């Protein structure tokens, strides 16, 4: 199965008009910003201190929890992107944490499981909406304690056997990654064991 690392959920040519970050006031000095063409894109620039406000993708993690040929998916709550659809446990990396500790935290919050991160199995770019682009480190993990239970952001969580058939999925990347993992015996790159649980 061919690897894929870029997934687009909308027509990016239409979304290009929204590429300019619309920062009204400068995060550095609080003065008014204006939009200018800089470095090949539209950017907000502070009129007072000249600080350029760049629009960057959000760093996130997704975790494929696998045990005995089964994997965990969660059904997203109504207030989230992709609500009512299924996905791997996932979330944004907070400023004070590394991506491994973020993965362990998100899994615990969403599934009540304690896991050990085994490997990095992919890194993907998701163009989810014109204002939501993510750069996701995808990890494989195994459960080490706890009983599966829906937590933050999930209506339901459960184990699924890999059959190649999925429930209604929130993110195209998840379907591809899970299929590739099971169909190619993907091991992935090792992780720093000091931060993997």
C-alpha positions in Angstrom: 0.0 0.0 0.0 1.4 3.4 -1.1 2.1 5.9 1.7 0.2 9.1 1.8 1.0 12.1 4.0 -1.2 14.9 2.7 -5.0 14.9 3.0 -7.3 17.7 1.8 -10.9 17.9 3.0 -11.8 21.1 0.9 -11.0 22.7 -2.4 -7.8 24.5 -1.5 -7.9 26.8 -4.6 -11.2 28.2 -3.3 -9.7 28.5 0.2 -6.7 30.5 -1.0 -8.5 33.7 -0.4 -8.6 32.9 3.3 -4.8 32.3 3.5 -4.2 35.7 4.9 -4.2 35.7 8.6 -6.6 38.3 9.8 -5.0 39.6 12.9 -6.6 42.9 13.8 -4.2 43.8 16.7 -0.5 42.9 17.2 0.3 40.2 19.7 3.5 42.0 20.5 2.5 45.6 21.0 -1.4 45.7 20.7 -1.4 48.2 17.8 -3.5 47.9 14.7 -2.4 45.5 11.9 -2.9 45.7 8.2 -2.7 43.0 5.4 0.3 43.1 3.1 1.8 40.8 0.5 5.0 39.5 2.1 7.1 36.5 1.1 4.6 35.1 -1.4 1.6 35.4 0.8 -0.8 37.7 2.5 0.2 38.5 6.1 -1.0 40.8 8.8 1.7 43.3 9.7 1.8 45.6 12.7 1.8 49.3 11.6 3.7 50.3 14.7 6.4 47.6 15.4 6.4 45.9 12.0 5.9 42.4 13.4 4.7 40.0 10.8 2.0 37.5 12.0 2.4 34.2 10.2 -0.3 31.6 9.9 1.1 28.2 10.7 -0.5 24.7 10.9 -1.4 23.5 14.3 0.8 20.6 15.7 -1.3 17.6 16.7 -1.0 13.9 17.4 -3.1 10.9 16.6 -2.7 7.5 18.2 -3.4 4.1 16.8 -4.0 1.9 19.9 -3.7 -1.7 18.8 -4.1 -5.0 20.7 -4.6 -8.5 19.3 -5.6 -7.3 15.8 -8.1 -4.7 17.1 -7.8 -0.9 17.3 -9.6 1.9 19.2 -11.8 4.5 17.6 -13.9 7.3 19.3 -17.1 8.9 18.1 -16.7 12.7 18.3 -19.1 14.9 20.3 -21.4 17.3 18.6 -19.3 20.4 19.4 -16.1 19.1 17.6 -14.9 19.1 14.0 -16.2 15.9 12.4 -18.9 15.5 15.1 -20.8 12.3 15.1 -18.0 10.6 13.1 -15.2 8.2 14.3 -11.5 8.8 14.6 -8.4 7.7 16.3 -7.7 9.3 19.7 -6.1 12.7 18.7 -5.6 16.3 19.8 -3.3 19.3 19.8 0.1 19.4 21.4 0.1 22.0 24.1 2.9 24.5 24.5 4.4 23.0 27.7 4.4 19.3 26.4 6.2 17.2 23.8 4.3 15.2 21.3 4.8 11.9 23.2 3.4 13.2 26.4 0.6 14.9 24.5 -0.3 11.5 22.9 -0.4 9.8 26.3 -2.5 12.6 27.8 -5.0 12.7 24.9 -5.5 8.9 25.0 -6.1 9.0 28.7 -8.6 12.0 28.4 -10.5 10.5 25.5 -10.5 6.7 26.3 -9.5 6.3 30.0 -6.7 4.0 28.8 -3.0 4.2 29.9 -0.8 3.4 26.9 2.8 2.9 26.0 3.8 4.6 22.8 5.6 2.1 20.5 6.6 4.0 17.4 6.0 6.9 15.0 4.1 5.4 12.1 3.4 8.6 10.0 3.5 12.4 9.9 0.6 13.9 7.9 -0.6 17.3 6.8 -4.4 17.8 7.1 -6.1 20.6 5.2 -9.4 20.3 7.2 -11.0 23.7 6.6 -9.6 27.0 5.2 -8.9 28.1 8.8 -7.8 24.7 10.2 -4.6 23.1 8.9 -2.8 20.5 11.1 0.6 18.8 11.1 0.0 15.5 12.8 2.5 13.0 14.2 0.8 9.6 14.1 1.9 7.1 16.8 1.2 3.5 17.5 0.5 2.5 21.1 -0.5 -0.5 23.2 -2.7 -0.4 26.3 -1.0 -1.0 29.6 -3.8 -0.2 32.1 -7.4 1.0 32.4 -10.7 0.0 30.9 -11.9 1.7 27.8 -14.5 4.5 28.5 -15.6 7.6 26.6 -14.0 10.8 27.9 -13.3 14.3 26.7 -14.6 15.0 23.2 -16.0 11.5 22.7 -19.6 10.2 22.8 -18.4 6.6 22.5 -15.1 4.7 22.3 -14.7 1.1 21.3 -12.4 -1.6 19.9 -12.8 -2.5 16.2 -11.4 -5.6 14.5 -9.5 -4.7 11.3 -11.6 -5.8 8.3 -10.9 -3.0 5.9 -14.4 -1.7 6.5 -14.8 1.4 8.7 -17.6 3.3 10.4 -18.3 6.9 9.2 -14.9 8.4 9.7 -14.1 12.1 10.6 -10.7 12.2 8.9 -9.5 10.6 5.7 -6.0 10.3 7.1 -7.2 7.9 9.8 -8.7 5.4 7.4 -5.5 5.4 5.3 -3.2 5.1 8.3 -5.1 2.3 9.9 -5.3 0.3 6.7 -1.6 0.8 5.9 -0.7 -0.2 9.4 -2.5 -3.5 9.3 -1.9 -4.3 5.6 1.8 -3.7 5.5 2.8 -4.8 9.1 4.1 -1.2 9.5 6.5 -1.1 12.5 7.4 2.6 12.3 10.3 4.6 13.8 11.3 4.1 17.5 10.5 6.7 20.1 12.3 8.0 23.1 11.3 5.6 25.9 11.8 8.2 28.6 8.6 9.9 27.3 6.5 7.1 25.9 4.2 6.4 28.8 
